[in-house]
Amino acid sequence: MARRKRREGHSLQKVLGVGALFSTAYGNVGSSIYYALGVVAVAALGLTPAVFVITGCLFIATAWSYSEATAAMPEAGGASSFTRRAFNEFASFGVGWAQMLTYTATIAISALFVPQYLSIFWPILKESPYNVIGGAVTILVLVVLNIVGIKEAAALNVVLALLDLGTQVLIMIIALVLLLEPRILIDQIQWGVAPTWSQFLYGLAMGTVAYTGIETISNMAEEAQRPDKDVPRSINFVIVAVLVVYIGMPLAALSAMNVGANTVPVDLASGRTVPVEVIPGEPEGTYVLKSDPEVTAYVPLQTLEDGRVVIPAQEPTGEVRTVDGQEVTTLHGTQLGSNYLADPVLGMVRFLPDDVSWLRWILGPWVGILAATILFIATNAGIIGVSRLAFSLGHHRQLPRALGRVHPTRLTPYVAIVLFGIIAVILILPGEIPFLADLYAFGSMISFTAAHLSVVVLRRKEPDLARPFRPPLNVRIGTTSVPLTAVLGGIGTFAVWCVIVSYKPMSGIIGVAWVAAGLVAYVVYRTAHGYSLTKTVTAPTLPASLQEDVVYDQLLVPLRDTEVSDEMMVLACQLATERDSSIDTLYVIEVPLNLPIDASLPDENRRAHEVLERASRAADQFKIKVTPHVVTARSAGRAIVEEAIARRSEVIVLGSQGKRRVGNRVFGGTIDYVLNNLPCEAIINVVPKQGAADAVRASVASRITVPAPAPASREPALPSAGSATSAGDVRRRAQSLPLGRYLASRRDRRDEGDEDDPESDG
C-alpha cells in the first residue's frame, strides 16, 4: 500500500511523546550552557551560581506559564499564539516578530560557538576571523540543507540530548568532588565590588540567556500525542534537568577557575585604564602579564591589529589609588569569562587537577565534538523555528505570504530560510558574543513577558477554557483565579528586558528598531490588503485528503509492444522520479491452451526482451532503477496480479485506449481482471483513439489559438520492435504528459470499437 505523507505547511501528525518533547527541548535549552556560562561569569563573577539560581526561579515560573497555555491551546506559535487569543492580531504580530529576532540570534550565537569548540582539534578556529568564517559557513550549510529538506532524525536528537546531559553531569561531578571548596567560593564574593551592583544586575539579565529555548515545546505542541498531559510532563522534566546542570556547573566552573584580580595603571587624562600586554601561559589557553609572568590575567582580553594581546583600556570599576607614584585600579575577573568565554566547558576540562590528567585527554575531544554537534543542531533548530514562524505569520496574513512561500518540489519555506539565514550571517560578522547574547535576551524577554501576561488575561477573559495544567500558587481576586507564578514571572522578565535596554543601549536600539520596522511593515501590508489591524484573518484550510502526498516506493508496469505501453512507462518514470522509487517492468507471454505452459516461443521471448530493453533505456534517462521480468502464463491478468503480490508492488500502472463498454467489460479482459482482483493500488491511463482525439483538437482549434510548439531536440533513437519509439519520443512524452492525466479514469464511447483490441490489455 502506498504511503501517505503529510505535506509541510499543513496540520502535523501527532506522533511525539514525552521523551521526544523532553529531548528536543533539552537539546535547545541545554545547549545554552556552552556559551551562557562564560557570558554570565564576565559580569557576575563569584555570584554566577547565585545568578543561575535566581534566573532558574524565573525559568520555573515561565515554564509553568507555557505549560498552562500550551496544554489549553496546543498549536504552534508559542507566545504569539497565546497573545492572539488573549489580546488581538496586532499584539500577536509584535510578539511574533520579537520571536523572529530571538530565533535569528539563536542561529547566529549557536553557529559562532561551533568553531570555538572545534578549536580543540584546529586551534586556528578560535582566532578571528576564522571563528566568524566557521560560524558563517555553519549557517550557510544549514540553509542549503533546510532548503533541500534534509532534517535530523528524532532518534538522533534523543541520543544526543542524553549524551549531552550525561557529559555535563559527569564533568560537574568530577570538578565538584576534586575541586569544590565552599570557603573559597564564598571568599570570591566581594559584595558591591566584585561584582559591582550594576554588574550583578546585568549578570541577572544575561543569566536568562541560559533558559531560553523552552518555547520549543510549545512550537511542537501540535505534534504531541497528548498535549494536555505530555507537554506539562516534558516541561517539568526539563525544569529538573536544567536546574541540576545550571546550578552545579557554575559551582564546578568557579571551583576550577577562581575569581582573581589584576592591578592596572590608569591614565588620569582620559580617566581610563592603560592597556597591559599579556603573553600565553599555562594551562593552554590562559595568559599571564608580560611584565610579570607569575601573574595570571583574569579579566577579558583583546587582540590588537598587530597581533598583540592586551588587557584593553576601560572604565575603572573600583577606586583609583596611587602606588609608587602611579595611579592604579583593580579589575576583577575569572578566566571562565575571559580566556574561556567562547568555550567555558572546555575550560573546565583543561583545569581538572593533574591527578586526573588522563581524563583531560578523554574529555577534551569528547566535549569538543559533542558541544559542536549540539550547537550545530541548535543552529538548525533556530532555522527551522524561524521558517515555521514565518510561515505562520504569512498564514495568518500578518506578513506577505511570499515570506513563508513553500518550494514547489522540496516543500520547504525557502524564502524565509534564505532571508533569515542571511540576517544571521550579518549578525555574526562582528564576532561579538555579548552583543548576540543581548539580542537573544531582548527578544526572549518580550516573548516570555507576553506569555505570562496572556495566561493572566485568559484566566479572566476565558475562565471556562479547559486547562489541563495549572501551576501552583493561585489566588482568587473577585471571580478570577490569578496565577502568582505568571504575575511574578511577568514582572521579572520585563525587568530583565529593561536592564538590557538601559545597560546595553546599542543592543536596545537595534532590538527596538527591529520591532518597530516589523510593526510598520505589518500596518502597511494589512492596510494595503484591506485587513483589520486587530482582527484575525481566517486562512482557508485544506481538507485532510488534500494535505497528503501519495508516495509509491515500488511500481509495477505491465508492458506490451504498443505506444500506449510506452506512455505508461514514461508516466511511471515521472512518478518514480519524484520520490526516487523503483520500477518493476513486466512482459507476460500468454501461452495458448493448445500448447504446454513451458512451450518454447522464441519469437515471443525475443519481442519481450526487446520491449523490456526499450523500457529500460527510457528509464535510464530518468535515472530510475528498473528490474525487468518476463513470465509465461495462460492469462495476462492473473499473471499481473500474482507478480504484484510477489514483488510487493504498491501501484500497478496500466494503459488502455478508449473504447465502448460491452457488457460488464470496461477496458478489456486483462485490465478488467486486474481491477477485479487488485492486490494494491492501480493507475489506469485511458488514451483516446486517434480519430476521436483529432475531432476534439479540431473543435478546440476553431475556438482558440494555440502557439506552435518549439522544435523538439533531436536525440538518438532506441532500438525498437513493432512500433518505432525513439528516445526523443520518450523524452517529449515525459515533458508533455500530465503526471496523473487520468487516475483510474473510465470512458463510455459511442463510436464502434473492437472488444478485444490488444492495446487495452495493459
C-alpha positions, 0 to 999 in steps of 0.5 A, a space after each residue: 500500500 502506498 504511503 501517505 505523507 503529510 505535506 509541510 505547511 499543513 496540520 502535523 501528525 501527532 506522533 511525539 511523546 514525552 521523551 521526544 518533547 523532553 529531548 528536543 527541548 533539552 537539546 535547545 535549552 541545554 545547549 545554552 550552557 556552552 556559551 551562557 556560562 562564560 557570558 554570565 561569569 564576565 559580569 557576575 563573577 563569584 555570584 554566577 551560581 547565585 545568578 543561575 539560581 535566581 534566573 532558574 526561579 524565573 525559568 520555573 515560573 515561565 515554564 509553568 506559564 507555557 505549560 498552562 497555555 500550551 496544554 489549553 491551546 496546543 498549536 504552534 506559535 508559542 507566545 504569539 499564539 497565546 497573545 492572539 487569543 488573549 489580546 488581538 492580531 496586532 499584539 500577536 504580530 509584535 510578539 511574533 516578530 520579537 520571536 523572529 529576532 530571538 530565533 535569528 540570534 539563536 542561529 547566529 550565537 549557536 553557529 559562532 560557538 561551533 568553531 570555538 569548540 572545534 578549536 580543540 582539534 584546529 586551534 586556528 578556529 578560535 582566532 578571528 576571523 576564522 571563528 566568524 568564517 566557521 560560524 558563517 559557513 555553519 549557517 550557510 550549510 544549514 540553509 542549503 540543507 533546510 532548503 533541500 529538506 534534509 532534517 535530523 532524525 528524532 532518534 538522533 536528537 534523543 541520543 544526543 540530548 542524553 549524551 549531552 546531559 550525561 557529559 555535563 553531569 559527569 564533568 560537574 561531578 568530577 570538578 565538584 568532588 576534586 575541586 569544590 571548596 565552599 570557603 573559597 567560593 564564598 571568599 570570591 564574593 566581594 559584595 558591591 565590588 566584585 561584582 559591582 551592583 550594576 554588574 550583578 544586575 546585568 549578570 541577572 539579565 544575561 543569566 536568562 540567556 541560559 533558559 531560553 529555548 523552552 518555547 520549543 515545546 510549545 512550537 511542537 505542541 501540535 505534534 504531541 500525542 497528548 498535549 494536555 498531559 505530555 507537554 506539562 510532563 516534558 516541561 517539568 522534566 526539563 525544569 529538573 534537568 536544567 536546574 541540576 546542570 545550571 546550578 552545579 556547573 557554575 559551582 564546578 566552573 568557579 571551583 576550577 577557575 577562581 575569581 582573581 584580580 589584576 592591578 592596572 595603571 590608569 591614565 588620569 587624562 582620559 580617566 581610563 585604564 592603560 592597556 597591559 600586554 599579556 603573553 600565553 601561559 599555562 594551562 593552554 589557553 590562559 595568559 599571564 602579564 608580560 611584565 610579570 609572568 607569575 601573574 595570571 590575567 583574569 579579566 577579558 582580553 583583546 587582540 590588537 591589529 598587530 597581533 598583540 594581546 592586551 588587557 584593553 583600556 576601560 572604565 575603572 570599576 573600583 577606586 583609583 589609588 596611587 602606588 609608587 607614584 602611579 595611579 592604579 585600579 583593580 579589575 576583577 575577573 575569572 578566566 571562565 569569562 575571559 580566556 574561556 568565554 567562547 568555550 567555558 566547558 572546555 575550560 573546565 576540562 583543561 583545569 581538572 587537577 593533574 591527578 586526573 590528567 588522563 581524563 583531560 585527554 578523554 574529555 577534551 575531544 569528547 566535549 569538543 565534538 559533542 558541544 559542536 554537534 549540539 550547537 550545530 543542531 541548535 543552529 538548525 533548530 533556530 532555522 527551522 523555528 524561524 521558517 515555521 514562524 514565518 510561515 505562520 505569520 504569512 498564514 495568518 496574513 500578518 506578513 506577505 505570504 511570499 515570506 513563508 512561500 513553500 518550494 514547489 518540489 522540496 516543500 520547504 519555506 525557502 524564502 524565509 530560510 534564505 532571508 533569515 539565514 542571511 540576517 544571521 550571517 550579518 549578525 555574526 560578522 562582528 564576532 561579538 558574543 555579548 552583543 548576540 547574547 543581548 539580542 537573544 535576551 531582548 527578544 526572549 524577554 518580550 516573548 516570555 513577558 507576553 506569555 505570562 501576561 496572556 495566561 493572566 488575561 485568559 484566566 479572566 477573559 476565558 475562565 471556562 477554557 479547559 486547562 489541563 495544567 495549572 501551576 501552583 500558587 493561585 489566588 482568587 481576586 473577585 471571580 478570577 483565579 490569578 496565577 502568582 507564578 505568571 504575575 511574578 514571572 511577568 514582572 521579572 522578565 520585563 525587568 530583565 528586558 529593561 536592564 538590557 535596554 538601559 545597560 546595553 543601549 546599542 543592543 536596545 536600539 537595534 532590538 527596538 528598531 527591529 520591532 518597530 520596522 516589523 510593526 510598520 511593515 505589518 500596518 502597511 501590508 494589512 492596510 494595503 490588503 484591506 485587513 483589520 489591524 486587530 482582527 484575525 484573518 481566517 486562512 482557508 484550510 485544506 481538507 485532510 485528503 488534500 494535505 497528503 502526498 501519495 508516495 509509491 516506493 515500488 511500481 509495477 508496469 505491465 508492458 506490451 509492444 504498443 505506444 500506449 505501453 510506452 506512455 505508461 512507462 514514461 508516466 511511471 518514470 515521472 512518478 518514480 522520479 519524484 520520490 526516487 522509487 523503483 520500477 518493476 517492468 513486466 512482459 507476460 507471454 500468454 501461452 495458448 491452451 493448445 500448447 504446454 505452459 513451458 512451450 518454447 516461443 522464441 519469437 515471443 521471448 525475443 519481442 519481450 526482451 526487446 520491449 523490456 530493453 526499450 523500457 529500460 533505456 527510457 528509464 535510464 534517462 530518468 535515472 530510475 532503477 528498473 528490474 525487468 521480468 518476463 513470465 509465461 502464463 495462460 492469462 495476462 491478468 492473473 499473471 499481473 496480479 500474482 507478480 504484484 503480490 510477489 514483488 510487493 508492488 504498491 501501484 500497478 500502472 496500466 494503459 488502455 485506449 478508449 473504447 465502448 463498454 460491452 457488457 460488464 467489460 470496461 477496458 478489456 479482459 486483462 485490465 478488467 481482471 486486474 481491477 477485479 482482483 487488485 492486490 494494491 493500488 492501480 493507475 489506469 491511463 485511458 488514451 483516446 483513439 486517434 480519430 476521436 482525439 483529432 475531432 476534439 483538437 479540431 473543435 478546440 482549434 476553431 475556438 482558440 489559438 494555440 502557439 506552435 510548439 518549439 522544435 523538439 531536440 533531436 536525440 538518438 533513437 532506441 532500438 525498437 520492435 513493432 512500433 518505432 519509439 525513439 528516445 526523443 519520443 520518450 523524452 517529449 512524452 515525459 515533458 508533455 504528459 500530465 503526471 496523473 492525466 487520468 487516475 483510474 479514469 473510465 470512458 463510455 464511447 459511442 463510436 464502434 470499437 473492437 472488444 478485444 483490441 490488444 492495446 487495452 490489455 495493459 
